[in-house]
Amino acid sequence: MQAPSGCPFMNKEDFNPFDLSNPFPQYKEFRQEKPVFFSEELGYYVVTRYEDVKAVFSNWKTYTSQNAQSPFKPISPKAKALMEEQGLVGLSGLSGRIPPDHTRIRRIVSMAFSLKRIKKLEPRIRELAIKMITKFKDDGEAEIVKQLAYDLPALVIFMLLGVPDKDVEKVKSWAESRLLMTWGNLTDEEQLVHAQNLVNYWKYCENMVAMRKENPTDDLPGDLIRLQEEGHEITDREIATICYSQLFAGHETTTSLMANGIRELLLHRDSWKAICSHPELIPNAVEEVLRFSPSIVSWRRRTLEDSVIGDVEIPANSNLLIVMGSANRDESNFENGEQFDIQRENSKEHLSFGFGIHFCLGSPLAKLEFKTVLEELTRLVPNMKLKENQEFKFAENTSFRAPVALEVEW
Ligand code: HEM
């Protein structure tokens, strides 16, 4: 896409939106020098200051979320045809929907996804964490993503959605295809492989609904079907799209939270020691990790009318990339924002779960999972440290940021 002619914020420099290895110094420059600019690489206006990001999230009428799940790179004709043939068109659980549909579906999903149901999962989360940590505790070393952070959130969300343990790997790999197809930088051939995975993934979700209509179950999709039968207005396809989005949103991001969090806490050794001796600091440490090193560094909106963000005039029908990873370190809201401080009083004001009508429905679950994991890790392996000389790799995409692997020893 071409930059709008005459735009003073045209950015031709070295902004590579797909490289998330360490975007923070550049975010800082943007906040100071051009807090809102047009990225030619993406064809998006990039919004980097706290106040502006929050204002965009808050105003769903001007800044619609309908583009939140659309692919950054155009889908190739072959991959598109494959997906369309199988009914895989315009699927969004909630985050890409707008009122009144969004309000109607979110109300019903919130009933099924209650705090009571989440709280009930805590003993099982702890049991899983202890079991997984105990497996590697006597080895003196571990790869934390592979041996803990990758599977645990998936097992939890699958429990909530009633998916058997044997399907963990399959659905996890479909979820990765989902990430790459929407936020990645794939070639046409790669797209075709991932498109087939998405077709299988969608069929699996449709099947989950069909099976529960025959045999009711005590899980989240089972609850949604019960609510439908009681007269709440939600279609079978909408329930399947909720499964499709939860089986992705419900673990990928929490895996990232754990990987980023354990890495930051070990890099900032005093913070790790502090939570080992004072576990009561853990809940705020979780918030600080979310602020400092968010699982999702940027999200999307589209303008429905002309508007002004910062002092930049943005025409209707423009795409926006709103950068929470930058907003979360904005000095105007977070004193010494570039410093990691687990005792920061306003860590919770981060925008990592969004803000406004789309505020993440799964945030209590994600925080509960990481809190429980940290309680057990600090209790069972308090001497854990990062292995020296490791190079941290981050998958190439615009939004989802976490180290692919994390080698530790004790
Ligand atoms: C660290 C983990 C997580 C992060 C960083 C995260 C982040 C986000 C973000 C940025 C949004 C979009 C907000 C907006 O557009 O304003 C969102 C929406 C959502 N998240 Fe999460 N999420 C996480 C975990 C989860 C989990 C565990 C679940 C479910 C079990 C979940 C379910 C959802 C749903 C359903 C929405 C859409 C809400 C709506 O549009 O009304 N998320 N999340």
Boltz pocket constraint, residues with backbone or C-beta under 6 A from the ligand:
constraints:
  - pocket:
      binder: B
      contacts: [[A, 57], [A, 65], [A, 68], [A, 93], [A, 94], [A, 95], [A, 96], [A, 97], [A, 106], [A, 157], [A, 246], [A, 249], [A, 250], [A, 251], [A, 253], [A, 254], [A, 257], [A, 294], [A, 295], [A, 296], [A, 299], [A, 300], [A, 351], [A, 352], [A, 353], [A, 354], [A, 355], [A, 356], [A, 357], [A, 358], [A, 359], [A, 360], [A, 361], [A, 362], [A, 363], [A, 365], [A, 366]]
      max_distance: 6.0
